[in-house]
Structure formats: C-alpha cells, structure tokens
C-alpha cells in the first residue's frame, strides 16, 4: 500500500495511510489468534471421537489428503462439516452477542436473552409444522424473517423518544416469554411425529450438519462477517454516545438499524442450521473482554471466544456420549451459560444497588 506506515508500540500497533489511521490492539489480536488456534485444535480432536473412533494421527493424515478410503468418508464427509460448523457458528454467535451488548451497553444484551432467538425459533417451528421445512433454504429464510420481525417488534415496543438498553432487554424478555408459550401451544397441537421432529431440532445440535446445509450457511455467514467488520468502527463510535458519533460523521439511526439486522441475522442463521444454541452469544463477548482487558466488547475477540466455546462444548458432548449417551450441544451451552447468566444478574443487581446508594 503506497504511503502506508506501521508504528508498533508496547500495547498497540497503528497502521497509517494517506487517508486514515487504524489502531490495532496487540493483546486483542494475539489472544484472538490463540483462541482460534484452540478452537481449531479442539475441532480436530472432536473429529477423532464418535461411534468409529480414530487416532489423531489418522485424522491429520486424512485431512492432509492421505488416509484409508473409509477414514476419508468418516472424516471428510461425516465429521469435518460438524467440526467446521462448531467453529464457524460459535464465531457468528459471538459476533451477534457483541453487537447487541455494544448497542444496549449492557452485558445482558444478548439475542437469546432479548428474545430474537425465540422469534427465529417460532418461525422455524411454524414452517416445520406446516410441512415446508424440508429444505435448508426455507428453514434459513424462516429463521431470519422471524428473528427480524421479533427485533422490529421489540424495538418498537421499547421506543420512548429513543431506545434505552435496559428497556430493550426487559421488553425482549417479555416478548421471548410470550413466544415461548406460543411455541409450546403449537407443539401440543401438532402431530406426534412432527412434534418429536421439532423437539429434537429445538435442543440445538450441530451433529446433523452436512456439507449441503453448511456451504450456504458459510457463504451467508461470510457476508455477515464482512458487513459487521465494515461497521465495527461506527459501532465503536456509537459506544461514545449519539452526540459524539454524529460529531465524528456517523448517523446513529441508520447505523444502529444496520447493526441490528446483522446481529439478528447471525444468530438466526445458526438457529436455522443447528437449532437454538443458547448463551454462547451472551458469554463470549464478556469473557473475551476480560481476557483482553479492553474497555468495550470487540467483534474479533467475541468471534474467537465464541468459536472456542462452541468447539469445546461440542467436544464435551462427544465425551459424554462415549461414557453415557448422546447429548445435544445446545443443552450443554444452556447448562453452562445459565450459571453465567445467574452470575451476571447478581453482579448487575449489586451494581445498580450500589449506584442507588
């Protein structure tokens, strides 16, 4: 790049060009690379586990183009799509959680807590029970449409001369509760076979992901990641307040709406492909923030942490299956994330009580 210069300091590196300058936190980049490496390593270990166990040597040989014919079928056709889905879907959930926590300025501002995941879930349930959910595209379209419709409803209900983060969260929790009741009613009125199919899907499992469904999901996910990265500087400016953002040339309304669409789409895409996988979007941004010691949530750090968390949850589900029985990864993330949610609620209550005094 002509005229570009990289200045490396103790904590940050600054890339300067003729038109702009970009600050790169070295700790954030280093830890994100480390977390992505951990996610990749965990995914490789997960490939070795299953009804037909393999050694790590056999897995690596197959991934590098060698291995026996049956090993190639097991690794490349059956298990590799699931391993990639664990890393990619975890990253998408982390990005969605980071966007909403930044917009609401609240660690509880996660799509699954606010209720957007419930909207995507409801739309997919309706499509599946109507007999139109056989294709991945119809399911993905229903999930994204349901998530966006719920986001719009929550946004309008929370609007009072603007949207405050805490009000958005409270309204979202209420909407999620109503949608949960609607989902239960739809399932009780459905045919037994359809109800069992929806129930299995609602547990949140990536083991049924195949190349046929993964490839379009990765394509759409890549578009969302690029869009989120392009709006990341504007998101950082919005964290300073609308007045400061306007002073720096950012239009808060359109930018916030675009970020809302991207955040909903990331989680809805994962919901369509694997079912609702809760609490990764809630936990990943905050854990990444604590590791990197940054002032706010980071899309890069949240994506890397989300990838590592979901890959680890998938590995844990496989280890449990070897000792007991198969457990969907969504149940594991809900159990672990629920404990973290309780911790967040207690800490938020104490913080507000202290501020009131």
C-alpha angles and dihedrals in degrees: 000000000000114000094006121142131185118210113191119200135175095276106009142036119212120206109202125192134172091268107030148356129230125202115214116195105221095205091053094049093045095050092044091054089047092050092048088050090051090049091051093047092048090048091054091050089049090055089061093058128079143080088313104043121208134191121246088246091057091047094050092046091052093047090051092054102269133088134096120305094251091047089055090054093049096044105033102032105031112024108023095067090052093049092049090047091054092055098039097043091047090053092050092050090049091052092048092050093048092052094052095042089052094047094047093036088222131110088223092059097107126139092239092050096042091051104248091119089053090056091052090047092051093050092050091047090053092049094047094047090047089058095245099104100089096104127065092227095056091047093047092047092050092048094050093044092048093047093049093046090051091047090052092048093049091045093052094044091050094047114115106154085315136351122276119201097233093048090049090053094048093048090046093053090052093049090048090053092052092047090049090056090048091051091051091050093050092050093049090052094048131093113274093245093049092045091053090049092051091045092053091048093047092059089072112239129173094188091090093056113119134182089260093062098029099057096059090042091054091048093052090041092054090053090051092048092052091048092049092049090050091053096041094097090050090048090054090051091050089057088065091058135271094275092053091045092052090049088056094050100263122132104217098200101054093036093050091048092050091049090048091054092048093048093050092045094053094055094037090054091054091045091053094049102039109008126252110330105186135207100011088100089049099047105035100066094048095046090048090049092054094047094048093039090222125160093237140013117288126212092215094048093044092050093050093046092047091052092050093046097050092043089052092047090051091050090049091051090053092049091050090048090055092054101034124352140314115289122188114244090234091067091053094050090048093051094047095037092049090062090051091049090054089051091050093048092050092047093046091050092050091048093052092045090052092048091050091057 
